[in-house]
Amino acid sequence: MLVMPRLVGRIKRLPLPEQLRTLDLAPRHLSLLSLLLLDGPQTVSQLAESLSVAPTTVSLIVSELSRKGVLERREDDADRRRRIIDISSGSRPAISQWLSPGARAWRQALGPLTPAQRRMFVDTLLAYESAFTSAD
């Protein structure tokens, strides 16, 4: 019971790099940017599946962040009808500076665990989220 509030408090105190302060970033942006930073460029459909949201929701977020110069879209070499979404080269250093400490911490904490233990940890967090949400 004491760990979660402490953890959330520390995460909220992570300083936002100067370049990102005026962008009015929200949690939905953080999740999408984290995926792109950790897993590399993806299509809107891939991002939507990973975030468990509709592709139209991802498209709106991508459009918003593209207008702000945070994301860029490029043609997929394998299928010219598809667009690949990535963090713009101008924004990548600031986003990496902001999100990398959390990624390193997750890797350090989860690295020694077996795949089954990692799955149990993630499932436990999802169950906690679900219980918390249903309490509303």
C-alpha positions as CSV (number, residue, x, y, z in Angstrom):
1,M,0.0,0.0,0.0
2,L,2.9,2.4,0.6
3,V,4.9,1.6,-2.4
4,M,2.5,2.7,-5.1
5,P,2.0,6.3,-3.9
6,R,5.7,6.6,-3.3
7,L,6.4,5.4,-6.8
8,V,3.8,7.6,-8.5
9,G,5.1,10.6,-6.5
10,R,8.7,10.0,-7.7
11,I,7.6,9.6,-11.3
12,K,5.6,12.8,-11.2
13,R,8.7,14.6,-10.0
14,L,10.7,13.6,-13.0
15,P,11.8,16.9,-14.5
16,L,10.3,17.5,-18.0
17,P,13.1,18.6,-20.4
18,E,12.8,22.3,-21.3
19,Q,12.0,21.5,-25.0
20,L,8.9,19.5,-23.9
21,R,7.4,21.8,-21.3
22,T,5.3,23.8,-23.7
23,L,3.8,20.8,-25.4
24,D,1.1,20.1,-22.8
25,L,1.8,16.4,-22.7
26,A,-0.7,14.1,-21.1
27,P,-0.5,10.4,-19.9
28,R,-1.8,9.3,-23.3
29,H,1.2,10.9,-25.0
30,L,3.6,9.3,-22.5
31,S,2.4,5.8,-23.3
32,L,2.7,6.3,-27.1
33,L,6.1,8.0,-26.8
34,S,7.4,5.3,-24.5
35,L,6.4,2.6,-27.1
36,L,8.1,4.4,-29.9
37,L,11.2,5.1,-27.9
38,L,11.5,1.5,-26.6
39,D,10.1,-0.5,-29.5
40,G,11.0,1.8,-32.5
41,P,8.9,3.1,-35.3
42,Q,5.5,1.5,-35.8
43,T,2.3,1.8,-37.7
44,V,-0.9,3.3,-36.2
45,S,-2.4,-0.1,-36.1
46,Q,0.5,-1.6,-34.2
47,L,0.5,1.3,-31.7
48,A,-3.3,1.0,-31.2
49,E,-2.9,-2.7,-30.5
50,S,-0.1,-2.2,-28.0
51,L,-2.0,0.6,-26.3
52,S,-5.4,-1.3,-26.4
53,V,-7.2,1.6,-28.0
54,A,-8.9,2.3,-31.3
55,P,-6.7,3.2,-34.3
56,T,-8.7,6.4,-34.6
57,T,-7.6,7.4,-31.1
58,V,-3.9,6.8,-32.0
59,S,-4.4,8.7,-35.2
60,L,-5.6,11.7,-33.3
61,I,-2.7,11.6,-30.9
62,V,-0.2,11.1,-33.7
63,S,-1.8,14.1,-35.6
64,E,-1.5,16.3,-32.5
65,L,2.1,15.4,-31.8
66,S,3.0,15.6,-35.5
67,R,1.7,19.2,-35.6
68,K,3.9,20.0,-32.6
69,G,6.9,18.5,-34.4
70,V,7.3,15.6,-31.8
71,L,6.4,12.8,-34.2
72,E,7.0,12.2,-37.9
73,R,5.2,10.0,-40.4
74,R,7.0,8.4,-43.3
75,E,6.0,6.0,-46.0
76,D,6.4,2.3,-45.3
77,D,9.0,1.0,-47.8
78,A,7.2,-2.4,-47.9
79,D,3.7,-1.0,-48.4
80,R,3.5,2.6,-49.7
81,R,-0.1,2.9,-48.5
82,R,1.0,2.5,-44.8
83,R,2.6,5.2,-42.7
84,I,5.3,4.5,-40.2
85,I,5.2,6.7,-37.0
86,D,8.4,7.7,-35.2
87,I,9.8,10.3,-32.9
88,S,11.2,13.2,-34.8
89,S,15.0,13.5,-34.7
90,G,14.7,16.9,-33.1
91,S,12.5,15.6,-30.3
92,R,14.2,12.3,-29.7
93,P,17.0,13.5,-27.3
94,A,14.6,15.3,-25.0
95,I,12.1,12.4,-25.0
96,S,14.9,9.9,-24.4
97,Q,16.3,12.1,-21.5
98,W,12.8,12.2,-20.0
99,L,11.8,8.5,-20.4
100,S,15.0,6.6,-20.3
101,P,15.4,6.6,-16.5
102,G,12.1,4.8,-16.2
103,A,13.0,2.3,-18.9
104,R,16.3,1.6,-17.2
105,A,14.6,1.1,-13.8
106,W,12.1,-1.4,-15.4
107,R,14.9,-3.3,-17.1
108,Q,16.8,-3.5,-13.8
109,A,13.8,-4.6,-11.8
110,L,12.4,-7.0,-14.3
111,G,15.6,-8.3,-15.8
112,P,16.4,-11.0,-13.2
113,L,12.8,-12.4,-13.3
114,T,11.8,-15.3,-15.4
115,P,9.3,-14.7,-18.2
116,A,6.6,-16.3,-16.0
117,Q,7.5,-14.0,-13.1
118,R,7.4,-11.0,-15.4
119,R,4.0,-12.1,-16.7
120,M,2.7,-12.5,-13.1
121,F,4.0,-9.0,-12.2
122,V,2.3,-7.4,-15.2
123,D,-0.9,-9.4,-14.6
124,T,-0.9,-8.2,-11.0
125,L,-0.5,-4.5,-12.1
126,L,-3.4,-5.0,-14.6
127,A,-5.6,-6.6,-11.8
128,Y,-4.8,-3.6,-9.5
129,E,-5.7,-1.2,-12.3
130,S,-8.9,-3.0,-13.0
131,A,-9.8,-3.1,-9.3
132,F,-9.0,0.6,-8.8
133,T,-11.0,1.5,-11.9
134,S,-14.1,-0.5,-10.8
135,A,-13.9,1.2,-7.4
136,D,-14.9,4.4,-9.2
